[in-house]
């Protein structure tokens, strides 16, 4: 699953640690999602969508 | 409450859960040592031995509950890493343990198969699983 988390984070001028704080996860988790190594659960994806005030599909995209 | 304060709570809760688990584990290990060495070096009464083993068992239950709470407090990637490591440890423990037992029952090894060897194998496998998991998602 592709995502725009890194771009959105940069637009908000947030570090990975700050985004992790806002999402209640570890910095390692944010990094793993950004690099595509780990796909977040639906609740976490929705949380990110709420944080950036965007629809979930404009952040996460199915690669198939 | 601001999101940053919430996360600080999440981190503090995790830290607290980990400390609680460490304390229960330490108590379990100490009660295990007392139950094992007490009858040899401190007392000779069976009743005290039964009480020591019962205490060790209860400490084990407490450790399991503390472990459960600690795992549930982790975020989803951390839980995944833990689950993979525990699965690896269980699988290797089962396979190695039964092969080791077969070697013993067929008298292919001179010494008896000790449960402590299995615990060591499982502990080391779990540790390797955790390290590999963290490296994978680095």
N, CA and C atoms of all chains as a GROMACS GRO file, in nm:
protein
  606
    1UNK      N    1   0.085  -0.120   0.000
    1UNK     CA    2   0.000   0.000   0.000
    1UNK      C    3   0.088   0.126   0.000
    2UNK      N    4   0.063   0.213  -0.097
    2UNK     CA    5   0.140   0.338  -0.102
    2UNK      C    6   0.074   0.441  -0.010
    3UNK      N    7   0.153   0.537   0.034
    3UNK     CA    8   0.092   0.644   0.115
    3UNK      C    9   0.169   0.774   0.099
    4UNK      N   10   0.102   0.884   0.135
    4UNK     CA   11   0.161   1.018   0.121
    4UNK      C   12   0.199   1.076   0.257
    5UNK      N   13   0.215   0.988   0.353
    5UNK     CA   14   0.238   1.035   0.490
    5UNK      C   15   0.361   1.125   0.502
    6UNK      N   16   0.467   1.084   0.433
    6UNK     CA   17   0.593   1.161   0.442
    6UNK      C   18   0.575   1.303   0.386
    7UNK      N   19   0.504   1.311   0.273
    7UNK     CA   20   0.481   1.441   0.209
    7UNK      C   21   0.395   1.529   0.299
    8UNK      N   22   0.287   1.470   0.349
    8UNK     CA   23   0.196   1.546   0.435
    8UNK      C   24   0.266   1.592   0.563
    9UNK      N   25   0.348   1.506   0.614
    9UNK     CA   26   0.423   1.540   0.737
    9UNK      C   27   0.518   1.657   0.709
   10UNK      N   28   0.584   1.651   0.594
   10UNK     CA   29   0.676   1.758   0.557
   10UNK      C   30   0.600   1.890   0.537
   11UNK      N   31   0.483   1.882   0.476
   11UNK     CA   32   0.402   2.003   0.454
   11UNK      C   33   0.364   2.069   0.587
   12UNK      N   34   0.342   1.985   0.688
   12UNK     CA   35   0.305   2.038   0.821
   12UNK      C   36   0.428   2.070   0.906
   13UNK      N   37   0.546   2.047   0.845
   13UNK     CA   38   0.672   2.073   0.915
   13UNK      C   39   0.683   1.994   1.046
   14UNK      N   40   0.645   1.868   1.036
   14UNK     CA   41   0.651   1.781   1.154
   14UNK      C   42   0.766   1.681   1.140
   15UNK      N   43   0.828   1.648   1.251
   15UNK     CA   44   0.926   1.540   1.249
   15UNK      C   45   0.852   1.406   1.265
   16UNK      N   46   0.923   1.297   1.239
   16UNK     CA   47   0.860   1.165   1.259
   16UNK      C   48   0.818   1.147   1.406
   17UNK      N   49   0.902   1.196   1.495
   17UNK     CA   50   0.872   1.182   1.638
   17UNK      C   51   0.746   1.261   1.675
   18UNK      N   52   0.733   1.380   1.617
   18UNK     CA   53   0.614   1.462   1.647
   18UNK      C   54   0.487   1.397   1.591
   19UNK      N   55   0.499   1.344   1.469
   19UNK     CA   56   0.381   1.276   1.410
   19UNK      C   57   0.346   1.152   1.493
   20UNK      N   58   0.450   1.081   1.536
   20UNK     CA   59   0.426   0.963   1.621
   20UNK      C   60   0.353   1.003   1.748
   21UNK      N   61   0.392   1.115   1.806
   21UNK     CA   62   0.325   1.165   1.927
   21UNK      C   63   0.178   1.194   1.899
   22UNK      N   64   0.151   1.252   1.784
   22UNK     CA   65   0.013   1.288   1.750
   22UNK      C   66  -0.073   1.165   1.720
   23UNK      N   67  -0.007   1.058   1.674
   23UNK     CA   68  -0.082   0.936   1.638
   23UNK      C   69  -0.081   0.830   1.750
   24UNK      N   70  -0.014   0.861   1.859
   24UNK     CA   71  -0.003   0.764   1.971
   24UNK      C   72   0.066   0.634   1.930
   25UNK      N   73   0.171   0.647   1.852
   25UNK     CA   74   0.251   0.530   1.815
   25UNK      C   75   0.399   0.566   1.833
   26UNK      N   76   0.485   0.468   1.810
   26UNK     CA   77   0.629   0.494   1.823
   26UNK      C   78   0.682   0.557   1.693
   27UNK      N   79   0.798   0.620   1.703
   27UNK     CA   80   0.859   0.679   1.584
   27UNK      C   81   0.893   0.571   1.482
   28UNK      N   82   0.931   0.455   1.532
   28UNK     CA   83   0.962   0.342   1.444
   28UNK      C   84   0.842   0.306   1.358
   29UNK      N   85   0.723   0.313   1.416
   29UNK     CA   86   0.601   0.278   1.341
   29UNK      C   87   0.575   0.379   1.229
   30UNK      N   88   0.592   0.508   1.260
   30UNK     CA   89   0.574   0.612   1.158
   30UNK      C   90   0.673   0.589   1.044
   31UNK      N   91   0.798   0.563   1.080
   31UNK     CA   92   0.902   0.540   0.979
   31UNK      C   93   0.868   0.418   0.892
   32UNK      N   94   0.822   0.309   0.957
   32UNK     CA   95   0.789   0.186   0.883
   32UNK      C   96   0.672   0.209   0.788
   33UNK      N   97   0.576   0.292   0.829
   33UNK     CA   98   0.461   0.321   0.741
   33UNK      C   99   0.508   0.407   0.622
   34UNK      N  100   0.586   0.508   0.652
   34UNK     CA  101   0.634   0.598   0.546
   34UNK      C  102   0.717   0.525   0.441
   35UNK      N  103   0.796   0.431   0.486
   35UNK     CA  104   0.882   0.359   0.392
   35UNK      C  105   0.811   0.238   0.328
   36UNK      N  106   0.686   0.219   0.363
   36UNK     CA  107   0.607   0.112   0.302
   36UNK      C  108   0.637  -0.027   0.357
   37UNK      N  109   0.709  -0.032   0.468
   37UNK     CA  110   0.742  -0.162   0.526
   37UNK      C  111   0.627  -0.218   0.609
   38UNK      N  112   0.539  -0.129   0.652
   38UNK     CA  113   0.429  -0.171   0.740
   38UNK      C  114   0.302  -0.097   0.701
   39UNK      N  115   0.194  -0.174   0.683
   39UNK     CA  116   0.064  -0.113   0.653
   39UNK      C  117  -0.013  -0.092   0.783
   40UNK      N  118  -0.060   0.030   0.805
   40UNK     CA  119  -0.131   0.056   0.932
   40UNK      C  120  -0.268  -0.010   0.934
   41UNK      N  121  -0.321  -0.028   1.054
   41UNK     CA  122  -0.458  -0.078   1.067
   41UNK      C  123  -0.555   0.032   1.023
   42UNK      N  124  -0.681  -0.006   1.001
   42UNK     CA  125  -0.782   0.094   0.964
   42UNK      C  126  -0.796   0.204   1.069
   43UNK      N  127  -0.806   0.169   1.201
   43UNK     CA  128  -0.817   0.277   1.300
   43UNK      C  129  -0.701   0.377   1.294
   44UNK      N  130  -0.578   0.325   1.273
   44UNK     CA  131  -0.464   0.416   1.267
   44UNK      C  132  -0.467   0.500   1.139
   45UNK      N  133  -0.508   0.438   1.028
   45UNK     CA  134  -0.520   0.513   0.902
   45UNK      C  135  -0.625   0.623   0.914
   46UNK      N  136  -0.737   0.592   0.979
   46UNK     CA  137  -0.841   0.694   1.000
   46UNK      C  138  -0.792   0.806   1.091
   47UNK      N  139  -0.713   0.767   1.189
   47UNK     CA  140  -0.658   0.867   1.281
   47UNK      C  141  -0.568   0.965   1.206
   48UNK      N  142  -0.486   0.909   1.114
   48UNK     CA  143  -0.399   0.995   1.032
   48UNK      C  144  -0.484   1.086   0.942
   49UNK      N  145  -0.589   1.029   0.889
   49UNK     CA  146  -0.679   1.108   0.801
   49UNK      C  147  -0.742   1.223   0.878
   50UNK      N  148  -0.787   1.194   1.000
   50UNK     CA  149  -0.847   1.300   1.084
   50UNK      C  150  -0.743   1.406   1.116
   51UNK      N  151  -0.621   1.363   1.144
   51UNK     CA  152  -0.515   1.456   1.180
   51UNK      C  153  -0.484   1.553   1.066
   52UNK      N  154  -0.476   1.500   0.945
   52UNK     CA  155  -0.444   1.585   0.829
   52UNK      C  156  -0.569   1.644   0.763
   53UNK      N  157  -0.686   1.611   0.820
   53UNK     CA  158  -0.814   1.661   0.769
   53UNK      C  159  -0.831   1.630   0.620
   54UNK      N  160  -0.802   1.504   0.587
   54UNK     CA  161  -0.813   1.458   0.448
   54UNK      C  162  -0.889   1.326   0.444
   55UNK      N  163  -0.952   1.293   0.331
   55UNK     CA  164  -1.012   1.160   0.321
   55UNK      C  165  -0.903   1.053   0.322
   56UNK      N  166  -0.936   0.939   0.377
   56UNK     CA  167  -0.836   0.834   0.396
   56UNK      C  168  -0.773   0.791   0.262
   57UNK      N  169  -0.856   0.792   0.155
   57UNK     CA  170  -0.805   0.746   0.025
   57UNK      C  171  -0.709   0.846  -0.040
   58UNK      N  172  -0.705   0.967   0.011
   58UNK     CA  173  -0.607   1.061  -0.045
   58UNK      C  174  -0.473   1.052   0.030
   59UNK      N  175  -0.470   0.971   0.134
   59UNK     CA  176  -0.342   0.947   0.203
   59UNK      C  177  -0.288   0.808   0.169
   60UNK      N  178  -0.379   0.711   0.174
   60UNK     CA  179  -0.338   0.572   0.148
   60UNK      C  180  -0.398   0.524   0.018
   61UNK      N  181  -0.317   0.452  -0.059
   61UNK     CA  182  -0.362   0.407  -0.191
   61UNK      C  183  -0.324   0.260  -0.211
   62UNK      N  184  -0.424   0.182  -0.256
   62UNK     CA  185  -0.399   0.043  -0.283
   62UNK      C  186  -0.312   0.030  -0.408
   63UNK      N  187  -0.206  -0.050  -0.401
   63UNK     CA  188  -0.115  -0.061  -0.516
   63UNK      C  189  -0.166  -0.156  -0.622
   64UNK      N  190  -0.266  -0.240  -0.589
   64UNK     CA  191  -0.313  -0.339  -0.688
   64UNK      C  192  -0.407  -0.274  -0.790
   65UNK      N  193  -0.759   1.769   2.660
   65UNK     CA  194  -0.618   1.725   2.665
   65UNK      C  195  -0.557   1.731   2.524
   66UNK      N  196  -0.438   1.789   2.511
   66UNK     CA  197  -0.377   1.800   2.379
   66UNK      C  198  -0.323   1.664   2.335
   67UNK      N  199  -0.311   1.644   2.202
   67UNK     CA  200  -0.258   1.516   2.154
   67UNK      C  201  -0.121   1.484   2.210
   68UNK      N  202  -0.037   1.587   2.226
   68UNK     CA  203   0.098   1.562   2.277
   68UNK      C  204   0.093   1.513   2.421
   69UNK      N  205   0.000   1.568   2.499
   69UNK     CA  206  -0.015   1.522   2.637
   69UNK      C  207  -0.064   1.378   2.639
   70UNK      N  208  -0.157   1.349   2.545
   70UNK     CA  209  -0.210   1.212   2.537
   70UNK      C  210  -0.096   1.115   2.511
   71UNK      N  211  -0.006   1.152   2.414
   71UNK     CA  212   0.102   1.060   2.380
   71UNK      C  213   0.198   1.042   2.496
   72UNK      N  214   0.220   1.152   2.570
   72UNK     CA  215   0.306   1.141   2.687
   72UNK      C  216   0.246   1.039   2.783
   73UNK      N  217   0.112   1.042   2.795
   73UNK     CA  218   0.043   0.944   2.880
   73UNK      C  219   0.066   0.803   2.827
   74UNK      N  220   0.057   0.788   2.694
   74UNK     CA  221   0.077   0.657   2.630
   74UNK      C  222   0.216   0.605   2.659
   75UNK      N  223   0.315   0.694   2.645
   75UNK     CA  224   0.454   0.655   2.671
   75UNK      C  225   0.474   0.620   2.818
   76UNK      N  226   0.416   0.703   2.905
   76UNK     CA  227   0.432   0.677   3.049
   76UNK      C  228   0.364   0.547   3.089
   77UNK      N  229   0.246   0.521   3.029
   77UNK     CA  230   0.175   0.396   3.058
   77UNK      C  231   0.260   0.276   3.015
   78UNK      N  232   0.320   0.287   2.896
   78UNK     CA  233   0.406   0.178   2.847
   78UNK      C  234   0.525   0.155   2.941
   79UNK      N  235   0.583   0.265   2.983
   79UNK     CA  236   0.699   0.257   3.073
   79UNK      C  237   0.657   0.190   3.204
   80UNK      N  238   0.541   0.233   3.253
   80UNK     CA  239   0.488   0.178   3.379
   80UNK      C  240   0.459   0.028   3.363
   81UNK      N  241   0.398  -0.009   3.249
   81UNK     CA  242   0.366  -0.151   3.223
   81UNK      C  243   0.492  -0.236   3.216
   82UNK      N  244   0.596  -0.180   3.152
   82UNK     CA  245   0.723  -0.253   3.138
   82UNK      C  246   0.788  -0.272   3.274
   83UNK      N  247   0.785  -0.167   3.356
   83UNK     CA  248   0.842  -0.176   3.491
   83UNK      C  249   0.766  -0.279   3.574
   84UNK      N  250   0.633  -0.277   3.562
   84UNK     CA  251   0.550  -0.373   3.636
   84UNK      C  252   0.585  -0.517   3.594
   85UNK      N  253   0.602  -0.538   3.462
   85UNK     CA  254   0.638  -0.671   3.412
   85UNK      C  255   0.773  -0.715   3.466
   86UNK      N  256   0.869  -0.621   3.468
   86UNK     CA  257   1.004  -0.653   3.519
   86UNK      C  258   0.996  -0.694   3.666
   87UNK      N  259   0.912  -0.625   3.744
   87UNK     CA  260   0.899  -0.657   3.887
   87UNK      C  261   0.836  -0.795   3.906
   88UNK      N  262   0.731  -0.824   3.828
   88UNK     CA  263   0.667  -0.956   3.839
   88UNK      C  264   0.763  -1.067   3.796
   89UNK      N  265   0.841  -1.039   3.690
   89UNK     CA  266   0.937  -1.140   3.643
   89UNK      C  267   1.043  -1.167   3.748
   90UNK      N  268   1.092  -1.058   3.810
   90UNK     CA  269   1.193  -1.073   3.916
   90UNK      C  270   1.135  -1.154   4.033
   91UNK      N  271   1.012  -1.121   4.071
   91UNK     CA  272   0.948  -1.192   4.183
   91UNK      C  273   0.930  -1.340   4.149
   92UNK      N  274   0.894  -1.367   4.025
   92UNK     CA  275   0.876  -1.507   3.980
   92UNK      C  276   1.009  -1.583   3.985
   93UNK      N  277   1.115  -1.518   3.935
   93UNK     CA  278   1.248  -1.583   3.933
   93UNK      C  279   1.294  -1.611   4.076
   94UNK      N  280   1.276  -1.513   4.165
   94UNK     CA  281   1.319  -1.531   4.305
   94UNK      C  282   1.238  -1.644   4.371
   95UNK      N  283   1.106  -1.643   4.348
   95UNK     CA  284   1.021  -1.747   4.409
   95UNK      C  285   1.055  -1.885   4.350
   96UNK      N  286   1.096  -1.887   4.224
   96UNK     CA  287   1.140  -2.013   4.161
   96UNK      C  288   1.267  -2.065   4.229
   97UNK      N  289   1.362  -1.974   4.253
   97UNK     CA  290   1.486  -2.013   4.319
   97UNK      C  291   1.458  -2.062   4.461
   98UNK      N  292   1.369  -1.992   4.532
   98UNK     CA  293   1.335  -2.032   4.670
   98UNK      C  294   1.270  -2.170   4.669
   99UNK      N  295   1.175  -2.192   4.574
   99UNK     CA  296   1.105  -2.321   4.569
   99UNK      C  297   1.200  -2.436   4.533
  100UNK      N  298   1.303  -2.405   4.453
  100UNK     CA  299   1.398  -2.508   4.410
  100UNK      C  300   1.505  -2.538   4.514
  101UNK      N  301   1.563  -2.431   4.570
  101UNK     CA  302   1.677  -2.450   4.660
  101UNK      C  303   1.639  -2.453   4.808
  102UNK      N  304   1.520  -2.400   4.838
  102UNK     CA  305   1.474  -2.398   4.978
  102UNK      C  306   1.475  -2.536   5.042
  103UNK      N  307   1.412  -2.637   4.981
  103UNK     CA  308   1.409  -2.771   5.043
  103UNK      C  309   1.549  -2.831   5.062
  104UNK      N  310   1.645  -2.788   4.981
  104UNK     CA  311   1.781  -2.843   4.993
  104UNK      C  312   1.863  -2.774   5.102
  105UNK      N  313   1.846  -2.641   5.112
  105UNK     CA  314   1.936  -2.565   5.198
  105UNK      C  315   1.870  -2.495   5.317
  106UNK      N  316   1.738  -2.474   5.313
  106UNK     CA  317   1.677  -2.393   5.420
  106UNK      C  318   1.582  -2.475   5.508
  107UNK      N  319   1.491  -2.550   5.449
  107UNK     CA  320   1.393  -2.626   5.529
  107UNK      C  321   1.382  -2.770   5.478
  108UNK      N  322   1.315  -2.853   5.555
  108UNK     CA  323   1.296  -2.993   5.514
  108UNK      C  324   1.148  -3.035   5.517
  109UNK      N  325   1.061  -2.942   5.556
  109UNK     CA  326   0.919  -2.979   5.566
  109UNK      C  327   0.849  -2.969   5.431
  110UNK      N  328   0.770  -3.071   5.398
  110UNK     CA  329   0.697  -3.074   5.270
  110UNK      C  330   0.596  -2.960   5.260
  111UNK      N  331   0.534  -2.929   5.375
  111UNK     CA  332   0.431  -2.824   5.374
  111UNK      C  333   0.488  -2.691   5.324
  112UNK      N  334   0.606  -2.658   5.373
  112UNK     CA  335   0.671  -2.532   5.330
  112UNK      C  336   0.705  -2.539   5.181
  113UNK      N  337   0.750  -2.657   5.137
  113UNK     CA  338   0.782  -2.674   4.995
  113UNK      C  339   0.658  -2.652   4.909
  114UNK      N  340   0.546  -2.710   4.954
  114UNK     CA  341   0.420  -2.692   4.879
  114UNK      C  342   0.382  -2.544   4.873
  115UNK      N  343   0.398  -2.476   4.987
  115UNK     CA  344   0.365  -2.333   4.990
  115UNK      C  345   0.459  -2.253   4.898
  116UNK      N  346   0.586  -2.292   4.896
  116UNK     CA  347   0.682  -2.221   4.809
  116UNK      C  348   0.648  -2.242   4.661
  117UNK      N  349   0.611  -2.366   4.628
  117UNK     CA  350   0.574  -2.395   4.488
  117UNK      C  351   0.445  -2.322   4.451
  118UNK      N  352   0.350  -2.319   4.545
  118UNK     CA  353   0.224  -2.247   4.523
  118UNK      C  354   0.249  -2.098   4.501
  119UNK      N  355   0.338  -2.042   4.583
  119UNK     CA  356   0.374  -1.900   4.569
  119UNK      C  357   0.436  -1.874   4.432
  120UNK      N  358   0.525  -1.964   4.392
  120UNK     CA  359   0.590  -1.950   4.261
  120UNK      C  360   0.486  -1.955   4.149
  121UNK      N  361   0.389  -2.046   4.165
  121UNK     CA  362   0.282  -2.058   4.065
  121UNK      C  363   0.201  -1.927   4.056
  122UNK      N  364   0.166  -1.873   4.172
  122UNK     CA  365   0.087  -1.749   4.174
  122UNK      C  366   0.167  -1.632   4.115
  123UNK      N  367   0.296  -1.630   4.144
  123UNK     CA  368   0.382  -1.525   4.086
  123UNK      C  369   0.384  -1.540   3.933
  124UNK      N  370   0.382  -1.664   3.886
  124UNK     CA  371   0.378  -1.689   3.742
  124UNK      C  372   0.251  -1.635   3.679
  125UNK      N  373   0.137  -1.655   3.750
  125UNK     CA  374   0.009  -1.602   3.700
  125UNK      C  375   0.017  -1.448   3.691
  126UNK      N  376   0.071  -1.390   3.798
  126UNK     CA  377   0.086  -1.243   3.800
  126UNK      C  378   0.174  -1.195   3.685
  127UNK      N  379   0.281  -1.270   3.657
  127UNK     CA  380   0.372  -1.233   3.548
  127UNK      C  381   0.301  -1.241   3.412
  128UNK      N  382   0.219  -1.344   3.395
  128UNK     CA  383   0.145  -1.358   3.269
  128UNK      C  384   0.050  -1.239   3.249
  129UNK      N  385  -0.021  -1.203   3.355
  129UNK     CA  386  -0.115  -1.090   3.345
  129UNK      C  387  -0.041  -0.959   3.318
  130UNK      N  388   0.074  -0.942   3.383
  130UNK     CA  389   0.154  -0.820   3.360
  130UNK      C  390   0.206  -0.818   3.216
  131UNK      N  391   0.242  -0.936   3.166
  131UNK     CA  392   0.291  -0.946   3.028
  131UNK      C  393   0.179  -0.911   2.929
  132UNK      N  394   0.059  -0.961   2.958
  132UNK     CA  395  -0.057  -0.933   2.872
  132UNK      C  396  -0.084  -0.782   2.868
  133UNK      N  397  -0.082  -0.721   2.984
  133UNK     CA  398  -0.109  -0.577   2.991
  133UNK      C  399  -0.003  -0.499   2.916
  134UNK      N  400   0.122  -0.542   2.930
  134UNK     CA  401   0.232  -0.473   2.862
  134UNK      C  402   0.216  -0.484   2.711
  135UNK      N  403   0.179  -0.604   2.663
  135UNK     CA  404   0.163  -0.625   2.518
  135UNK      C  405   0.048  -0.542   2.463
  136UNK      N  406  -0.063  -0.538   2.537
  136UNK     CA  407  -0.180  -0.463   2.490
  136UNK      C  408  -0.154  -0.313   2.486
  137UNK      N  409  -0.056  -0.268   2.564
  137UNK     CA  410  -0.024  -0.125   2.567
  137UNK      C  411   0.066  -0.081   2.453
  138UNK      N  412   0.125  -0.177   2.383
  138UNK     CA  413   0.217  -0.142   2.273
  138UNK      C  414   0.139  -0.096   2.150
  139UNK      N  415   0.207  -0.028   2.059
  139UNK     CA  416   0.137   0.009   1.935
  139UNK      C  417   0.136  -0.111   1.840
  140UNK      N  418   0.065  -0.096   1.727
  140UNK     CA  419   0.039  -0.214   1.643
  140UNK      C  420   0.164  -0.276   1.580
  141UNK      N  421   0.262  -0.194   1.544
  141UNK     CA  422   0.386  -0.252   1.488
  141UNK      C  423   0.464  -0.326   1.596
  142UNK      N  424   0.470  -0.266   1.714
  142UNK     CA  425   0.541  -0.332   1.824
  142UNK      C  426   0.474  -0.465   1.860
  143UNK      N  427   0.340  -0.466   1.856
  143UNK     CA  428   0.268  -0.590   1.884
  143UNK      C  429   0.298  -0.695   1.777
  144UNK      N  430   0.308  -0.649   1.652
  144UNK     CA  431   0.338  -0.743   1.542
  144UNK      C  432   0.477  -0.805   1.560
  145UNK      N  433   0.573  -0.721   1.598
  145UNK     CA  434   0.710  -0.771   1.620
  145UNK      C  435   0.710  -0.874   1.734
  146UNK      N  436   0.637  -0.842   1.841
  146UNK     CA  437   0.628  -0.934   1.955
  146UNK      C  438   0.562  -1.066   1.914
  147UNK      N  439   0.452  -1.054   1.838
  147UNK     CA  440   0.378  -1.174   1.796
  147UNK      C  441   0.466  -1.265   1.710
  148UNK      N  442   0.539  -1.204   1.614
  148UNK     CA  443   0.628  -1.283   1.528
  148UNK      C  444   0.737  -1.352   1.610
  149UNK      N  445   0.793  -1.278   1.705
  149UNK     CA  446   0.900  -1.335   1.788
  149UNK      C  447   0.846  -1.449   1.874
  150UNK      N  448   0.726  -1.430   1.930
  150UNK     CA  449   0.668  -1.535   2.014
  150UNK      C  450   0.631  -1.658   1.931
  151UNK      N  451   0.581  -1.634   1.810
  151UNK     CA  452   0.548  -1.745   1.720
  151UNK      C  453   0.672  -1.826   1.685
  152UNK      N  454   0.780  -1.754   1.655
  152UNK     CA  455   0.906  -1.820   1.622
  152UNK      C  456   0.957  -1.901   1.741
  153UNK      N  457   0.950  -1.840   1.858
  153UNK     CA  458   0.997  -1.905   1.980
  153UNK      C  459   0.915  -2.031   2.009
  154UNK      N  460   0.783  -2.020   1.995
  154UNK     CA  461   0.696  -2.135   2.020
  154UNK      C  462   0.724  -2.248   1.921
  155UNK      N  463   0.737  -2.212   1.793
  155UNK     CA  464   0.761  -2.313   1.689
  155UNK      C  465   0.893  -2.383   1.708
  156UNK      N  466   0.998  -2.304   1.729
  156UNK     CA  467   1.132  -2.362   1.748
  156UNK      C  468   1.134  -2.444   1.877
  157UNK      N  469   1.070  -2.392   1.981
  157UNK     CA  470   1.065  -2.464   2.109
  157UNK      C  471   0.998  -2.599   2.095
  158UNK      N  472   0.889  -2.602   2.022
  158UNK     CA  473   0.814  -2.726   2.002
  158UNK      C  474   0.897  -2.829   1.924
  159UNK      N  475   0.952  -2.784   1.811
  159UNK     CA  476   1.027  -2.875   1.724
  159UNK      C  477   1.155  -2.924   1.791
  160UNK      N  478   1.234  -2.827   1.842
  160UNK     CA  479   1.360  -2.863   1.908
  160UNK      C  480   1.333  -2.946   2.033
  161UNK      N  481   1.231  -2.907   2.108
  161UNK     CA  482   1.197  -2.978   2.232
  161UNK      C  483   1.161  -3.123   2.206
  162UNK      N  484   1.078  -3.148   2.107
  162UNK     CA  485   1.038  -3.286   2.078
  162UNK      C  486   1.153  -3.368   2.020
  163UNK      N  487   1.234  -3.305   1.935
  163UNK     CA  488   1.351  -3.377   1.882
  163UNK      C  489   1.448  -3.413   1.994
  164UNK      N  490   1.467  -3.317   2.084
  164UNK     CA  491   1.555  -3.336   2.200
  164UNK      C  492   1.502  -3.450   2.287
  165UNK      N  493   1.370  -3.451   2.307
  165UNK     CA  494   1.308  -3.557   2.386
  165UNK      C  495   1.324  -3.692   2.318
  166UNK      N  496   1.310  -3.695   2.186
  166UNK     CA  497   1.330  -3.820   2.111
  166UNK      C  498   1.473  -3.873   2.126
  167UNK      N  499   1.568  -3.779   2.121
  167UNK     CA  500   1.708  -3.820   2.138
  167UNK      C  501   1.729  -3.883   2.275
  168UNK      N  502   1.658  -3.830   2.374
  168UNK     CA  503   1.670  -3.883   2.511
  168UNK      C  504   1.603  -4.019   2.522
  169UNK      N  505   1.478  -4.030   2.475
  169UNK     CA  506   1.403  -4.156   2.492
  169UNK      C  507   1.465  -4.271   2.411
  170UNK      N  508   1.533  -4.238   2.302
  170UNK     CA  509   1.597  -4.344   2.222
  170UNK      C  510   1.743  -4.368   2.265
  171UNK      N  511   1.780  -4.299   2.375
  171UNK     CA  512   1.915  -4.314   2.433
  171UNK      C  513   2.028  -4.276   2.338
  172UNK      N  514   2.000  -4.183   2.248
  172UNK     CA  515   2.105  -4.138   2.157
  172UNK      C  516   2.194  -4.030   2.222
  173UNK      N  517   2.144  -3.972   2.332
  173UNK     CA  518   2.229  -3.881   2.409
  173UNK      C  519   2.244  -3.939   2.549
  174UNK      N  520   2.361  -3.912   2.606
  174UNK     CA  521   2.392  -3.974   2.736
  174UNK      C  522   2.313  -3.909   2.850
  175UNK      N  523   2.297  -3.774   2.841
  175UNK     CA  524   2.231  -3.704   2.952
  175UNK      C  525   2.079  -3.701   2.934
  176UNK      N  526   2.007  -3.669   3.043
  176UNK     CA  527   1.861  -3.656   3.037
  176UNK      C  528   1.824  -3.522   2.972
  177UNK      N  529   1.713  -3.522   2.899
  177UNK     CA  530   1.663  -3.397   2.841
  177UNK      C  531   1.607  -3.311   2.954
  178UNK      N  532   1.668  -3.196   2.974
  178UNK     CA  533   1.627  -3.107   3.082
  178UNK      C  534   1.534  -2.998   3.028
  179UNK      N  535   1.428  -2.968   3.103
  179UNK     CA  536   1.333  -2.864   3.061
  179UNK      C  537   1.401  -2.727   3.055
  180UNK      N  538   1.505  -2.710   3.141
  180UNK     CA  539   1.575  -2.580   3.143
  180UNK      C  540   1.644  -2.553   3.010
  181UNK      N  541   1.690  -2.659   2.943
  181UNK     CA  542   1.754  -2.639   2.811
  181UNK      C  543   1.652  -2.586   2.711
  182UNK      N  544   1.530  -2.637   2.720
  182UNK     CA  545   1.423  -2.592   2.631
  182UNK      C  546   1.389  -2.445   2.657
  183UNK      N  547   1.385  -2.410   2.785
  183UNK     CA  548   1.356  -2.270   2.823
  183UNK      C  549   1.465  -2.178   2.767
  184UNK      N  550   1.590  -2.221   2.775
  184UNK     CA  551   1.700  -2.140   2.722
  184UNK      C  552   1.685  -2.124   2.570
  185UNK      N  553   1.655  -2.234   2.501
  185UNK     CA  554   1.637  -2.229   2.354
  185UNK      C  555   1.524  -2.132   2.318
  186UNK      N  556   1.413  -2.142   2.391
  186UNK     CA  557   1.298  -2.055   2.362
  186UNK      C  558   1.331  -1.908   2.390
  187UNK      N  559   1.402  -1.886   2.501
  187UNK     CA  560   1.440  -1.749   2.536
  187UNK      C  561   1.532  -1.688   2.432
  188UNK      N  562   1.631  -1.766   2.388
  188UNK     CA  563   1.725  -1.715   2.287
  188UNK      C  564   1.655  -1.692   2.153
  189UNK      N  565   1.564  -1.784   2.117
  189UNK     CA  566   1.491  -1.769   1.990
  189UNK      C  567   1.403  -1.644   1.993
  190UNK      N  568   1.339  -1.623   2.108
  190UNK     CA  569   1.255  -1.504   2.124
  190UNK      C  570   1.339  -1.376   2.108
  191UNK      N  571   1.456  -1.378   2.171
  191UNK     CA  572   1.546  -1.262   2.164
  191UNK      C  573   1.588  -1.236   2.018
  192UNK      N  574   1.624  -1.343   1.947
  192UNK     CA  575   1.663  -1.329   1.806
  192UNK      C  576   1.545  -1.276   1.725
  193UNK      N  577   1.424  -1.328   1.753
  193UNK     CA  578   1.304  -1.282   1.684
  193UNK      C  579   1.278  -1.134   1.703
  194UNK      N  580   1.298  -1.086   1.825
  194UNK     CA  581   1.278  -0.944   1.855
  194UNK      C  582   1.380  -0.859   1.779
  195UNK      N  583   1.506  -0.902   1.781
  195UNK     CA  584   1.611  -0.827   1.711
  195UNK      C  585   1.584  -0.823   1.561
  196UNK      N  586   1.548  -0.938   1.504
  196UNK     CA  587   1.518  -0.944   1.360
  196UNK      C  588   1.398  -0.856   1.325
  197UNK      N  589   1.297  -0.859   1.410
  197UNK     CA  590   1.177  -0.778   1.388
  197UNK      C  591   1.209  -0.629   1.387
  198UNK      N  592   1.287  -0.587   1.483
  198UNK     CA  593   1.323  -0.444   1.490
  198UNK      C  594   1.408  -0.404   1.370
  199UNK      N  595   1.497  -0.495   1.329
  199UNK     CA  596   1.580  -0.463   1.212
  199UNK      C  597   1.496  -0.455   1.086
  200UNK      N  598   1.398  -0.544   1.075
  200UNK     CA  599   1.313  -0.548   0.956
  200UNK      C  600   1.235  -0.417   0.938
  201UNK      N  601   1.187  -0.362   1.047
  201UNK     CA  602   1.103  -0.242   1.039
  201UNK      C  603   1.178  -0.114   1.075
  202UNK      N  604   1.311  -0.121   1.069
  202UNK     CA  605   1.392  -0.004   1.106
  202UNK      C  606   1.370   0.111   1.009
   0.00000   0.00000   0.00000
